[in-house]
Amino acid sequence: MMIKQIEKQIRDLQKELAEIQKEHASFRLQPCQGDLEIRKKEEKLEEMDKRIKSVQENIRELERKRQELMAEAMRKSGYESPFG
């Protein structure tokens, strides 16, 4: 059950990541006039970059947790790998 919840969280974060990346690409292409607009745009892009990195880290952590839970479930069930 816990694995299914983690998989759902991963899918949700992957969707969020795709949306942020799409917004980031779209925002990057918007024209600017003057230094103030350029500075504001750069700040917004940096903020989006930080959010992208944060979501990517969360996905990695959840994937690692999912793999650990799956490995633990395999050990508990007495599964023996043909490779080890």
N, C-alpha and C positions, 0 to 999 in steps of 0.2 A: 504493500500500500504506500509506504513512504517513497519508494522508487517512482511510482506513478506521479506523486505530487511533485517530486523533483523534476521529472521529465516535463510536466506541465509548466513549471516555473521556467525551465530552460526555454521551452517553446515561446512562452510569453516574452521573455527577455530578448530572444532572437527577433521576434516581431518588432519589439520596441527599438532594438538596435537598427533594424532595417529602416524603420520610419525616421529615426534620428539621422541616419546616414543620408537618406533621401532628402530630408529637410536641409541638411548641411550642404549637400551638393547644389541644391536649388538656391539657397541663400548666398552661396559663394559666387554664383553667376549674376546676382543682382548688381546693377550699377550703383556707384556712389558719386556724390558730388562734394568735394571739399574734404579737408582734413578731419573735421568733426565726424562726418558720416563714415569715413574710412576707419577712424579709431573705434567708433561704435560697432561697426561691422566686424573688425578684428576681435574686439572683446566678445561679441556674440559667437564668433567662430571658435574662439578659445574655450568658451563655456561649453559649446557643443562637443568639442574635442574631448574635454574632461568627462563629459557625460558618456560619450562613446567608450572611452577607456574604462570607466567605472562599470558600465554594463558588460563589457567584454570580460572584465575581471570576475564579475558576479557569475557569468556563464561558466567560466573556467572552474571556479570554486564549486559550483553546483555539479558540473560534470565529474569533477574529482570525487565529490561526495557520493554521487550516484555509482561510480565505479567501485568505490570502497564498499558500499552497501551490497552491490551485486557480488563482489568477491566474498564478502562475509556470508551471504546467503548460500553461495556455492560451497563454502567450507562446511557450513552447518548441515547441508543436505548430503554431505559425504561425497560430493563430486570429485573425481580425480581426473586431472587433465592428462590427455594422452601425450602431451608434450613435456611434462615435468615429471 
